[in-house]
Amino acid sequence: TVKIIASHIGGFLSSDRKLVQADEKVEGAPSPLFDAVALIVSQDQAKAMAETPSVRNFVSDALVHKKFIAHNSHAKAILDKVGVPEAHAAQLINIDTPEGVQSFFEKCKLLRNW
């Protein structure tokens, strides 16, 4: 099951200016509830989200719970703000390419980065 989590429950505008409804807001859906997470954000969103404590907590919790984290290049601002320890680097998968997406799906079969 895929859940869309946004900074607020009203959702967000996609790149083609369409409203995408969120299933949960980040404060109400901690990452330990999910098998894996994906950070797919625009450059502007990433800068704002990197300064949001609940977003940083979401990502930090995902790292500590050994979740695989798919991310686009813009999400690097969030990851940099969180500070990913070297021991957790293998949990991060860039999905800017089809190969990256495939790698994320393959790693998710392992469930966690043990």
N, C-alpha and C positions, 0 to 999 in steps of 0.2 A: 504494500500500500504506500502510495506517495502522498505526503502532506506538504502543502505550501505554507511556509512560515515566513511572516513578514514583520516589519517593525511595528505595525499596528494592524488590527483585525480588519480594517476597511480594505486591505489589499494594496496594490500598487499599479502604476501604469507601466505596461510593457514598452519595449522600444518602438513598437508601432502604435503607441498611444492608446492601447486597449486596456481596460481595467481587468486585472487579474485578482480574483478573490482569494484571500488567504484563509486557510483552514484554522490557523492558530497565529497568535502573536508570539514573538520570541520570548517574552517574559512568562508566558503560560505553557510553553512547550520545551522543556529542557532537553538537551541533546541526548542524555542517557536513555530517553524513551525510544530512541530510534536506532536501527541497526547501522546506519551510515548517514552522513549528511553531505549536502552539496551547497557551496557558497557561489551563487551565480548572481553577480551584481554588476551594475554599471560603474564607471569610474567615479562619478559624483556620489552614487549611493555608497560605494566602498569607503570614501573619505568620511562621510557622515556616520556610517555604521561603525567604523573603527573607533570613533569617539563615544560610542554608546556602550555603557557598562554591561547591559544585558546581552548584547551581541558578543562582546569579548568573553563573558562568562559562558555563553553557549558554546563558543569555539574551544575555550579552555577545558570545559567539561568533556567535550568530544575527544579532545586529545588525551586527557587523563583516563577516559574509559576505553581508549584504544580503538575508537571508531575510525574508519576510513573517511577522509574528507576530500570530496571532489571540489575543485575550485576553478574558476576562470582566472585569467591574469589580473583582472581588476581587484579580485579579492585579496591579492597580495598585501594591500594596505591594511586589511583586517588582520591577516596572519602576522604581518610585521609588528603590528601594535600589540598583539597577544604575546608574541615572542615564542616561537616554536623551538623547543629544545631539540638538539641534534638527535636524541634518542627517539623522537616522535616524527622525524622527517619522512620516514617511509609511509606514514599514514596519509600523506598529502599527495593527491594525484591531480595534475593540471589537466583539465578537460577542454582545452581550446582546440584540440584536434580530434578527429574520429578515433585515432589510436589511443588517445588519452581517455576517451569515454569507454572504449573497450577495456582498457587496463583497469579502470575503476570497477567495471562490472565483474571482471575476473577476480580482482582483489576482494570484492564483497562476498564472493563465495566462501572466503576464509572466515567471514563474520567479524573478526577482530585482527588487529596487528599484534599477535602474540609473540 
